[in-house]
């Protein structure tokens, strides 16, 4: 009789452990929402582009698009968000082409035509560096701008912190993915998170200027994330809050385009 009250507790503990195990094993499905494309899918964009296939160290091929303009001022190396594929993300190419820059954007593992699947933060970091190294053979790094959007801000800030691009631009960044999870799901055991993506730590190691854009109506990554990141700025870094801007569609916001063009010029 003494041990009976322990039985419900043990069942509860077992259920909690099972839940945590499932969260750890399947968290990629909670974070990443890729759109798969057939290998022979034909991209349809108005501007000129070159389709590229880049081989990673383990043999996996990643698919990317290079949008070209006449007499490019440099390259924008673009890391996209956690959903979709190049089929839709490629639409950003024209915006930056019109500003005079070539644009390279690729699909992470399991997205679009890219092979494989995401299974760890270090894997993403290695892939991004490998792709960046391939583009450095074609573009001077001093004329390269790294741009990350949403979940792509983590790999973007890490890449910038360990390389020497001209500029780092972050769209709707999180302070860290751990912080974002805590903000929305305070009971989530964050020690299980395989993708902490510490933007705050990375920007402290960036030697180039950092520019952050965040919409004050962002419903996905709370705007306070960027206000917290501002505390880690060095001299020359910039935070621009876009009034009325939500999480999606920032690239096509006229105020964003005007402010970015002014900064780049």
HELIX and SHEET records of a PDB file:
HELIX    1   1 UNK A    4  UNK A   31  1                                  28    
HELIX    2   2 UNK A   86  UNK A   89  1                                   4    
HELIX    3   3 UNK A   92  UNK A   97  1                                   6    
HELIX    4   4 UNK A  121  UNK A  136  1                                  16    
HELIX    5   5 UNK A  141  UNK A  143  5                                   3    
HELIX    6   6 UNK A  152  UNK A  161  1                                  10    
HELIX    7   7 UNK A  177  UNK A  184  1                                   8    
HELIX    8   8 UNK A  190  UNK A  192  5                                   3    
HELIX    9   9 UNK A  199  UNK A  204  1                                   6    
HELIX   10  10 UNK A  224  UNK A  230  1                                   7    
HELIX   11  11 UNK A  250  UNK A  252  5                                   3    
HELIX   12  12 UNK A  254  UNK A  264  1                                  11    
SHEET    1   A 2 UNK A  33  UNK A  34  0                                        
SHEET    2   A 2 UNK A  83  UNK A  84  1                                        
SHEET    1   B 8 UNK A  49  UNK A  55  0                                        
SHEET    2   B 8 UNK A  61  UNK A  67 -1                                        
SHEET    3   B 8 UNK A 102  UNK A 106 -1                                        
SHEET    4   B 8 UNK A  75  UNK A  79  1                                        
SHEET    5   B 8 UNK A 144  UNK A 149  1                                        
SHEET    6   B 8 UNK A 167  UNK A 171  1                                        
SHEET    7   B 8 UNK A 209  UNK A 215  1                                        
SHEET    8   B 8 UNK A 238  UNK A 242  1                                        
END                                                                             
